[in-house]
Amino acid sequence: MIASIIGATPEMITSGEDGFLVPQRDEQILLEYVAVLGRDPERRKRIGEAARRTAIQRFDVKMTAEILRKAIRESLDAQAA
């Protein structure tokens, strides 16, 4: 994944691990990352798999709902103690 640095993209993507972040309107860097991924299928696969893991861990509705449920339960337990 290649994305512009805009809004919350730096909080969603760790550049070099599960994607690449490029400054807005910087076509040269964008083209460099496209070339990097085009030349290196292993890296492309590794980053794609990492991006999928990140999406599931951070943004999957079931996963985030479970995290919220646990936080609420812990808060209620702490208040009851």
N, C-alpha and C positions, 0 to 999 in steps of 0.2 A: 504494500500500500504506500502510495506517495500522496501526501496531503499538504496543503498550504497551512502556514502558521496563522490561524485565524480563530478567534473565539477560544473554545476550550480544547482545540486539537492537541496542544502540548500536554494536556492532562489525560488524553485518550491514547496517545501514541508516544512511545519511547523511541526516538529516532535512532535507527541502526539496529534496533532489537525486534520491533514488531511493525516496522514501517519506516518511512523517511519523512521528515518535516522539511519543507522548503519555505523560504520567505515569499510573501505574496509578490507576484509580478517578476520573480527571478527565473526567467525561462532557462537561463544557462544551467543553473543548479538542477532544475527540473529535468532537463535533457540529460544531465550527467547521471542522475539516479535512474532514469529510464534505461540508459545504456548499461549501468552497473547491473541492474536486474536482468536485462536482456542477455548479457554475456555470461551470467553466473546462475545456472538453473538450480544448483544446490542452495545458494544463498536465497534465491527467490522462494524456493520451497520452505526453507527454514523460517524466513520472515513471514511467509503466508501462514505457516502452522502456528507461529507465535502470535500473529494477529488474531487468529481464531481463538486461541486460548485466552488472550486478553479480552476479547469480546465476550466470551462465555463467562469468564471470572468477574468482570467488572460491570457488564451491561446486560446480562441475561436476566429477564424479569423474574424468573423463579429463584435464581441465585440472589439477586438483590432483595427480593421479598423475604427470603430466609434470613439474610443478614439483618434486615430491619426487625423481623420477628424476634430474633435472638436478642437484639439490643433492647427492645421493649420488654421482653421477659426479664432480662438482667436488671433493667431499671425498676421494674415492679418488685422484683425479689429484693433489691437493695432498699426500697422504700418500706417493705414489709418487715425488714430485719431491725 
